[in-house]
Amino acid sequence: MFNIIHIIPVIVIVVISVIVVKIAAVALKLTGLDERTSIFQALSAFTGTGFTSREAELVLDDEIRRRIIMILMILGNAGLVSAVTALLFSFGKGGVQPILLNSGILIIILYIIYKIATHKKLTKFFTKKIEAGLEKRHPFRKRPVEEILRIAKDYGIAEVTIKENCQDLGKKLIESSFRQKDILILAIERTNTVIATPKASDTIQLNDTLICYGRLNSIEKII
């Protein structure tokens, strides 16, 4: 005879798992990771799958992120064992008909949980609540790069493409008007390469694209 009580443990485990992953994703986001990466890392750690080498380095390089991931791994393993045990218990009652009924009800309920967990307005609401709670207990928020770049008024990032009439063509960075106006060259994009950390001795060449940070009106004057 069918009894919904048999699948309640499975539903409870799934709901708790969703909440744990959501809290962990928000916590990772507060350490400076972007939202998509935070969600992916939280799911990966909880399920034990999906890590890529580059994203794993983002986690390993930060002590707080490592702690969050370690907790997720432990809870994920415990949750998996509990879920399997609960499933065996719920599907082990009676014959074929109760198992089919249990499976059908469980699939419907899991789908409802999924829709609730992915609802944009609800997700936004719970994210704010979780962020507020975590920030009160753990002051580990890091500023995004975009926020840091806007700390100083009238400063920002701009691209400058070097043309034939550019006054700095052929000059070294240390000799250029960029250096004289306190404009920092973050990177140089060249035909088939990118100089990620330009040195003062690097020469500005024709058609180079300079990624600059400094006072925007100063960069505009040089252009």
N, C-alpha and C positions, 0 to 999 in steps of 0.2 A: 504493500500500500504506500502511495506517495506521501511524503512528508517534507515540506519546505525547510524544516528545521535542519535537515541533513546538509543543506548547501549554505546555510548561514555562515559557518566558519570560513568557507572559501570567500564569500562576499566580504566579510569583515577583513580578512587578510588583504584582499585586493584594494579595498578602500584605504586601509592603513598604508599600504605600499604607495598608492597614488599621493597621499598626503606627505609621506616621508620624502619622496622624490621631488615633489613641488617645493618643500621647505629647503631641501638641499640645493635645488637649482637656483632659488632666490639667494641663498647664502653664497653660492659660487659667483653669482652676478654681482653681489656686493663687494667681492674681492677684486673686481675689475674686468671679469670676463664678459663678453657680449651675451645677450640672452640666448641665442641659438646654441652657442657653444656650451653655455651653462646647462641647458636642458639636456643636450646630448651627453655631456659628461656625467650628469646625474643618472640618467637612464643606463649609460654604459657601466658605471660602477655598480649600480643596484642589480643589474642583470648579469654582470660579469662579461659583457660583450661590447664590441664596437670601438675600442680605443684605437686611435691612430697615433703614430709616433710624434708628430708635431704637436697635437693637442695634449698628448700625455706629458710632454715637456712643459707645457703651460701650467699643468697641475703640479708636477714634481718640483718646479722652481719656486713654489710658494708654500710655506709651512701650513697656513690655514687651509688652503685648498687640499693639501695632502690629508689633513685630519678629516675634512668633510668626506673625501673619497674613501678613506679607510673605514669610517663609520658606515657609509653606504654599502661597502662591500660586505661588512659583517652582518648588517641588517638584511641585505639582499640574500645572503646564503641562508640565514635563519628563516626568512620569509619563504624562500623556495622550498625548504624542507617542510615547513608548516603547511604550505599550500598543497604539496603533493600528498602529505598525510591526510589532510582534510578532504581532498578529492577522492582518494581511495576509500575513505570512510563513508563519504556521501554517496558514492556510486556503488558501494558494496552492499547496499540495502535492497533486498528483494531481487526480482528478475529483470527481464529486458525492459518492460514497460516503465517501471520506476526510474531506471537509468536514463531512458530517452526523455522522460518528463523532466528529470533533474537537469539534463544537458540543455534542453530547450529553455527552461526557466533561467538557468545560469547564463546562457548566451545573451538572452534578452537583458538581464540585469547588468551584465558586463558592458553591453552596448550603451545602456543608459548612463552608466558610470563614465564611460569614455566620452559621451556627448557633453556631460556636465563638466568633466575635467578639461575639455578643449573649448568650452564656451568662452568667447573673448571677454565679455563683460564680467562674468564670474571670475575668470582667471585674473583679470586686471584688479578686481576688488580684493581677492584673496592675496594677490601678490603684494599689494600695498600694505595689507594687514600684517603679512609675514615680514616684510621689510621693516615696518615700524617696530615690531617685536624684537627682531634680531638686532636692529641698530641700538635699541635700549640696553640690550644685554651684552653685545659684543661690538665695540666701536672699531670695526675693521673695514669700514667703507673706503674704497680707493676711488679717486677721481678719474673719469674717462679722459682719454687724450684730448678729445674735443673740448672738454671743460677746461683743462689745463691751458690749452692754447688761447682761450678767451679770457684768461685771468687779467691780462693787461689790456686796457682799452685801446682800440684802433690797431691792435696787433693781430696777425693771422698768417695763414699759409697761402702762397700763390705760386703758380708756375710761370716761368719766364723762358721763352724760346729765343736762343741767340741767333740773330740775323747778321747780315754782312755789315750793316751800319751801326752795330752795337759797339759802344765805346770800350767794352771790356773784352772784345774778341781777341784771343791770343794772349791774354793776361793770366797770370796765376791768381788763384783766389785771394791770396794774401795781398796782392797788388790791386785788386779790383775795387770798383766803387761800392760793391756789395759790402765788402769788409769795412770800408771807410764809413759807411752809413749804418754799421752794426746790424747788417742783415745776415742771418745765418743760413748757409747752404746745407740743407738736410740731405740732399741726394742729387745726383746728376744722371739723367737718362740720356744715353748715347745710342747711336744706331743699333748696335747689336749687344749692348751691355748696359748695366746699371751700376754706377758707383754709389754704393749705399752709404758709405761714410767718407765723403770727400776730405782730402787733406789740403792744407794751406798751399802746398806746392803743386796741386793739380791745376792744369791749364784749361781755360775755357775755350771750347772749340765751336766751330760753325754748326748750327742746328742742334746744339746741346739744349736739353730742357732742364732748367735748374728748379728744384723744389726748394722754395725760399720761405723762411720764417722771419718776420720782423714787422716794423710799422708799415702798414699797407700803402700809405701815401708816399713813403720813401721808395718802396718797390715800384710804384707807378711812375715816379719821376725817372727812375733808371730806365724803365721800359721806353 
